[in-house]
Amino acid sequence: MTNPIIKANTSIVLKKTERFKDNEGRYPVKLQVSYRRIQKFYSIRGYRYTSYEFESIQIYGSKHKPSIKPTKNDRKLKPAEKKRLQKHFNSIIETADLIIGQLEAFSFEEFEARFIGIKKKKASLSDYFNAKVNELLISDKPTTAETYTRTLKSLMKFDSCVNFKEVTDPKYLRKYEKWFVTGSSDQTKKGARKAGSYTTLGIYMRNLRHILNLALSDKTINSYPFGSGKDKYKIPVSNNSKKALTLSEIEKIVTYKPTIQEEITAQKYWLFSYLCAGINMADIANLKYKNIKGNSLKFIRQKTKDTSKVKTEIDIFLTPEAKNIISELGNKNRATENYIFPILTNGLTVKQIADKVKQHIKTINKYMKRIALAVGITKPVTTYWARHSYATVMKRSGVATEFIREALGHQTEQVTQNYLDSFEEEQKEKISANLLNFTKQNEQGI
């Protein structure tokens, strides 16, 4: 008598191991696959909960009550959020079960190849990019997934036959860089292409570097083009990232009298960002009234909350002007779990949140550029300029770079330094005038 076919079992669990526990007592959510008493866990990035929070999601819609008592650290998840999360986790299990059902004989290696989307043997560059995109989408990171999609499209536009052999050659990457930043001389011709920025190139090349690190780990490739050596490819650092306004230009924006409501809204959001240590629009959109502690605004940046092991809380002093903007633009219901500003609503999916934030930024940028032109500023002022301007004004005021780094939430001081703009021309002129100001120098004993 033959043994019956043994199927693998799947479930969504909390990986409650001490080394995975964060500072708030939360654990990561993972897909668990069990087969012949062997268990393996697969990351579902971006989801961390306490035991009570996770159980409340699992039992949502049933008559059961959580078996675990809540603590002061547990969040009270809204019904709509529990429903969305439960549906998302169930869809991951369904995907895993479908893959298992398609296998003639189960093996973890074959399951991983299909679930992650990579056939490790004979995998192509496109396979790795597509797998990364799928992983990011499963982890509810559509914005990052889009950058990987654009990276592959750009490489294939440069060379439709691009493969691992080529992208592991530093000379090939330097040719791609030249092509990317040069563009087409005649934009009217079919297939014409605008020159790309070094900022975008840096994003694309860091994405490619991540893909090659994965391929190197899988032993799909055995050569590596990145590094600091003479023959290695070095990812260029943008030399045009300094987008700060002078204090006199900021005054023009602040004192401008808007003519339409859209300008009023754009002006106030931009000013709020500037006053609050250059807080970006994604963080502004995600602020809730619980983030206000007395005269401080305390939050963890959206950009680093899932990528950084150390969750650094930003602490910003709320000026009277910033408080007025909250009163004027903010939601009137100040319940702790309510958003401060009417950009997002509770119960949205991660993709819906990303889309709404993107549209919000687009609208503000549109009207901030109009305001800038109206007051005689020719610079393309956007929300990003508020962050750079804050950093630069602080630096020119004599504030230590370390303080600015903490306010901006940067991991290193070098990142902050990239934000700091050069001194205005008139300041340079005054400083340079001292070179031949012999009377002043003699008086000071220089």
For each residue, the residues with C-beta under 8 A, 3 or more apart:
1:
2:
3: 6
4:
5:
6: 3 35 36 106
7: 100 106
8: 33 34 35 100 106 111
9: 33 34 35
10: 31 32 33 34 93 96 97 100
11: 31 32 34 93
12: 29 30 31 32 44 89 92 93
13: 29 30 32 41
14: 27 28 29 30 49 51 54
15: 20 27 28 29 30 41
16: 20 21 27 51
17: 20 21 27
18: 21
19:
20: 15 16 17 27 28
21: 16 17 18 25 26 27
22: 25 26 27 48 311
23: 311
24: 73 311
25: 21 22 50 73
26: 21 22 48 49 50 53
27: 14 15 16 17 20 21 22 48 49 50 51 54
28: 14 15 20 43 44 45 47 48
29: 12 13 14 15 44 47 48 49 54 89
30: 12 13 14 15 41 42 43 44
31: 10 11 12 41 42 44 92 93 96
32: 10 11 12 13 39 40 41
33: 8 9 10 39 40 41 42 96 100 108 111
34: 8 9 10 11 37 38 39
35: 6 8 9 38 106 108
36: 6
37: 34
38: 34 35 108
39: 32 33 34
40: 32 33 108
41: 13 15 30 31 32 33
42: 30 31 33 112 115 116
43: 28 30 139
44: 12 28 29 30 31 47 89 92 138 139
45: 28 135 139 141 306
46: 139 140 141 306 350
47: 28 29 44 85 140
48: 22 26 27 28 29
49: 14 26 27 29 53 54 57
50: 25 26 27 53 54 71 73 74 75
51: 14 16 27 54 55 68
52: 55 56 66 68 69 70 71 74
53: 26 49 50 56 57 74 75 77
54: 14 27 29 49 50 51 57 58
55: 51 52 58 59 66 67 68
56: 52 53 59 60 66 77 82
57: 49 53 54 60 77 82 85 86 89
58: 54 55 86
59: 55 56 62 64 65 66
60: 56 57 79 82 83 86
61: 83 86
62: 59
63:
64: 59
65: 59
66: 52 55 56 59 69 70
67: 55
68: 51 52 55
69: 52 66
70: 52 66 74
71: 50 52 74
72:
73: 24 25 50
74: 50 52 53 70 71
75: 50 53
76: 337
77: 53 56 57 81 82 85
78: 81 82 337 346 347
79: 60 82 83
80: 83 84 346 347
81: 77 78 84 85 346 347
82: 56 57 60 77 78 79 85 86
83: 60 61 79 80 86 87
84: 80 81 87 88 347 349
85: 47 57 77 81 82 88 89
86: 57 58 60 61 82 83 89 90
87: 83 84 90 91
88: 84 85 91 92 140
89: 12 29 44 57 85 86 92 93
90: 86 87 93 94
91: 87 88 94 95
92: 12 31 44 88 89 95 96 138
93: 10 11 12 31 89 90 96 97
94: 90 91 97 98
95: 91 92 98 99 115
96: 10 31 33 92 93 99 100 111 115
97: 10 93 94 100 101
98: 94 95 101 102
99: 95 96 102 103 111 114 115
100: 7 8 10 33 96 97 103 106 111
101: 97 98
102: 98 99 114
103: 99 100 106 107 110 111 114
104:
105:
106: 6 7 8 35 100 103 110 111
107: 103 110 111
108: 33 35 38 40 111 112
109: 112 113 120
110: 103 106 107 113 114
111: 8 33 96 99 100 103 106 107 108 114 115
112: 42 108 109 115 116
113: 109 110 116 118 119 120
114: 99 102 103 110 111 117
115: 42 95 96 99 111 112
116: 42 112 113 131 134 135
117: 114 127 130 131 134 135
118: 113 123 127 128 131 218
119: 113 122 123 127
120: 109 113 123 218 220
121:
122: 119
123: 118 119 120 127 128 215 218 220
124: 127 128 163 164
125: 128 129 152 155 162 163 164 167 211
126: 129 130 152
127: 117 118 119 123 124 130 131
128: 118 123 124 125 131 132 211 214 215 220
129: 125 126 132 133 148 149 151 152 211
130: 117 126 127 133 134 152
131: 116 117 118 127 128 134 135
132: 128 129 135 136 145 148 210 211 214
133: 129 130 136 137 145 148 149
134: 116 117 130 131 137 138
135: 45 116 117 131 132 138 139
136: 132 133 139 141 142 144 145 148
137: 133 134 140 141 142 145
138: 44 92 134 135
139: 43 44 45 46 135 136
140: 46 47 88 137 349 350 351
141: 45 46 136 137 144 145 306 350
142: 136 137 145 146 350 351 354
143: 146 147 354 358
144: 136 141 147 148
145: 132 133 136 137 141 142 148 149
146: 142 143 149 150
147: 143 144 150 151 203 204 207
148: 129 132 133 136 144 145 151 152 207 211
149: 129 133 145 146 152 153
150: 146 147 153 154 204
151: 129 147 148 154 155 203 204 207 208
152: 125 126 129 130 148 149 155 156
153: 149 150 156 157
154: 150 151 157 158 180 196 204
155: 125 151 152 158 159 162 167 176 204 208
156: 152 153 159 160 162
157: 153 154 160 193
158: 154 155 162 176 179 180
159: 155 156 162 166 176
160: 156 157
161:
162: 125 155 156 158 159 166 167
163: 124 125 166 167
164: 124 125 167 168 215 220 221
165: 168 169
166: 159 162 163 169 172
167: 125 155 162 163 164 172 173 208 212 225
168: 164 165 212 221 223 224 225
169: 165 166 172 173 225
170: 173 174 225 231 232 233
171: 174 175
172: 166 167 169 175 176 225
173: 167 169 170 176 177 205 225 233
174: 170 171 177 178 233
175: 171 172 178 179
176: 155 158 159 172 173 179 180
177: 173 174 180 181 201 205 236
178: 174 175 181 182
179: 158 175 176 182
180: 154 158 176 177 195 196 201 204
181: 177 178 195 196 197 198 201
182: 178 179 195
183: 193 194 195 196
184: 187 189 191 192 193 194
185:
186: 189 192
187: 184 192 194
188: 192
189: 184 186 192
190:
191: 184
192: 184 186 187 188 189
193: 157 183 184
194: 183 184 187
195: 180 181 182 183
196: 154 180 181 183 200 201
197: 181 200 201 238 240
198: 181 201 202 236 237 238 239 240
199: 202 203 238 240 241
200: 196 197 203 204
201: 177 180 181 196 197 198 204 205 236
202: 198 199 205 206 235 236 237 238
203: 147 151 199 200 206 207
204: 147 150 151 154 155 180 200 201 207 208
205: 173 177 201 202 208 209 233 235 236
206: 202 203 209 210 235
207: 147 148 151 203 204 210 211
208: 151 155 167 204 205 211 212
209: 205 206 212 213 226 235
210: 132 206 207 213 214
211: 125 128 129 132 148 207 208 214 215
212: 167 168 208 209 215 216 221 224 225 226
213: 209 210 216 217
214: 128 132 210 211 217 218
215: 123 128 164 211 212 218 220 221
216: 212 213 219 220 221 222 224
217: 213 214
218: 118 120 123 214 215
219: 216 222
220: 120 123 128 164 215 216
221: 164 168 212 215 216 224
222: 216 219
223: 168
224: 168 212 216 221 227
225: 167 168 169 170 172 173 212 232 233
226: 209 212 232 233 234 235
227: 224 232 233 234
228: 232 234
229: 232
230:
231: 170
232: 170 225 226 227 228 229
233: 170 173 174 205 225 226 227
234: 226 227 228
235: 202 205 206 209 226
236: 177 198 201 202 205
237: 198 202 418
238: 197 198 199 202 241 418
239: 198
240: 197 198 199
241: 199 238 388 418 419
242: 388 392 418 419 420 421 422
243: 379 382 384 385 388 389 421
244: 385 388 389 391 392 393 419 420 421
245: 249 250 253 377 379 381 385 389
246: 249 250 424
247: 250 251 393 396
248: 251 252
249: 245 246 252 253 375 377 379
250: 245 246 247 253 254 274 389 393
251: 247 248 254 255
252: 248 249 255 256 375 376 377
253: 245 249 250 256 267 270 271 368 371 372 375 377 381
254: 250 251 267 271
255: 251 252
256: 252 253 267 371 374 375
257:
258: 261 263 264 267 371
259: 263
260: 263 264
261: 258 264 265
262: 265 266 363 367
263: 258 259 260 266 267 367 370 371
264: 258 260 261 267 268
265: 261 262 268 269 329 364 367
266: 262 263 269 270 363 364 366 367 368 371
267: 253 254 256 258 263 264 270 271 367 368 371
268: 264 265 271 272 325 328 329
269: 265 266 272 273 281 284 325 329 341 364 383
270: 253 266 267 273 274 364 368 381 383 386
271: 253 254 267 268 274 275 321 325 386
272: 268 269 275 276 279 284 322 325 326 329
273: 269 270 276 278 279 280 281 284 383 386 387 390
274: 250 270 271 278 386 389 390
275: 271 272 319 321 322 325
276: 272 273 279 297 316 318 322
277: 314 316 390 407 408
278: 273 274 386 387 388 389 390 391 407 408
279: 272 273 276 283 284 297 314 316 387
280: 273 283 284 301 303 383 384 387
281: 269 273 284 285 357 360 361 364 383
282: 285 286 302 303 357
283: 279 280 286 287 299 301 302 303
284: 269 272 273 279 280 281 287 340 341 343
285: 281 282 339 341 343 344 353 356 357 360
286: 282 283 299 302 339 344 353
287: 283 284 291 297 299 339 340 341
288: 291 336 337 338 339 340
289: 292 334 335 336 337 338 340
290: 336 337
291: 287 288 297 298 299 340
292: 289 296 297 298 318 340
293: 296 297 298
294:
295: 317 318
296: 292 293 315 316 317 318
297: 276 279 287 291 292 293 314 315 316 317 318 322
298: 291 292 293 313 314 315 316
299: 283 286 287 291 313 314
300: 304 305 311 312 313 314
301: 280 283 304 305 312 314 409
302: 282 283 286 305
303: 280 282 283 307
304: 300 301 307 308 311 312 409 411
305: 300 301 302 308 311
306: 45 46 141
307: 303 304
308: 304 305 311 312 411
309:
310:
311: 22 23 24 300 304 305 308
312: 300 301 304 308 409
313: 298 299 300
314: 277 279 297 298 299 300 301 407 409
315: 296 297 298
316: 276 277 279 296 297 298 407
317: 295 296 297
318: 276 292 295 296 297 322 323 326
319: 275 322 323
320: 323 324
321: 271 275 324 325
322: 272 275 276 297 318 319 325 326
323: 318 319 320 326 327
324: 320 321 327 328
325: 268 269 271 272 275 321 322 328 329 330
326: 272 318 322 323 329 330 340 341
327: 323 324 330
328: 268 324 325
329: 265 268 269 272 325 326 341 342
330: 325 326 327 334 340 341 342
331: 334 338 339 340 341 342
332:
333: 338
334: 289 330 331 338
335: 289 338
336: 288 289 290
337: 76 78 288 289 290 346
338: 288 289 331 333 334 335 346
339: 285 286 287 288 331 342 343 344 345 346
340: 284 287 288 289 291 292 326 330 331
341: 269 284 285 287 326 329 330 331
342: 329 330 331 339
343: 284 285 339 356 357 360
344: 285 286 339 348 353 356 357
345: 339 348
346: 78 80 81 337 338 339
347: 78 80 81 84
348: 344 345 352 353 356
349: 84 140 352 353
350: 46 140 141 142 353 354
351: 140 142 354 355
352: 348 349 355 356
353: 285 286 344 348 349 350 356 357
354: 142 143 350 351 357 358
355: 351 352 358 359
356: 285 343 344 348 352 353 359 360
357: 281 282 285 343 344 353 354 360 361
358: 143 354 355 361 362
359: 355 356 362 363
360: 281 285 343 356 357 363 364
361: 281 357 358 364 365 382 383
362: 358 359 365 366
363: 262 266 359 360 366 367
364: 265 266 269 270 281 360 361 367 368 382 383
365: 361 362 368 369 382 383
366: 266 362 363 369 370
367: 262 263 265 266 267 363 364 370 371
368: 253 266 267 270 364 365 371 372 381 382 383
369: 365 366 372 373 380 381 382
370: 263 366 367 373 374
371: 253 256 258 263 266 267 367 368 374 375 381
372: 253 368 369 375 377 378 379 380 381
373: 369 370 376 377 378
374: 256 370 371
375: 249 252 253 256 371 372
376: 252 373
377: 245 249 252 253 372 373 381
378: 372 373
379: 243 245 249 372 385
380: 369 372
381: 245 253 270 368 369 371 372 377 385
382: 243 361 364 365 368 369 385
383: 269 270 273 280 281 361 364 365 368 386 387
384: 243 280 387 388
385: 243 244 245 379 381 382 388 389
386: 270 271 273 274 278 383 389 390
387: 273 278 279 280 383 384 390 391 408 419
388: 241 242 243 244 278 384 385 391 392 419 421
389: 243 244 245 250 274 278 385 386 392 393
390: 273 274 277 278 386 387 393 394 407 408
391: 244 278 387 388 394 395 404 408 416 419 420 421
392: 242 244 388 389 395 396 419 420 421
393: 244 247 250 389 390 396 397
394: 390 391 397 399 403 404 407
395: 391 392 399 401 404 420
396: 247 392 393 423 427
397: 393 394
398:
399: 394 395 403 404
400: 403 404
401: 395 404 405 413 416 417 420
402: 405 406 413
403: 394 399 400 406 407
404: 391 394 395 399 400 401 407 408 416 419 420
405: 401 402 408 410 412 413 415 416
406: 402 403 409
407: 277 278 314 316 390 394 403 404
408: 277 278 387 390 391 404 405 416 419
409: 301 304 312 314 406
410: 405 413 415 416
411: 304 308 415
412: 405 415 416
413: 401 402 405 410 416 417
414: 417 418
415: 405 410 411 412 418 419
416: 391 401 404 405 408 410 412 413 419 420
417: 401 413 414 420
418: 237 238 241 242 414 415
419: 241 242 244 387 388 391 392 404 408 415 416
420: 242 244 391 392 395 401 404 416 417
421: 242 243 244 388 391 392
422: 242 428
423: 396 427 428 431
424: 246 427 428
425: 428 429
426: 429 430
427: 396 423 424 430 431
428: 422 423 424 425 431 432
429: 425 426 432 433
430: 426 427 433 434
431: 423 427 428 434
432: 428 429 435
433: 429 430 436 437
434: 430 431 437 440 441
435: 432
436: 433
437: 433 434 440 441
438: 441 442
439: 442 443
440: 434 437 443 444
441: 434 437 438 444 446
442: 438 439 445 446
443: 439 440
444: 440 441
445: 442
446: 441 442
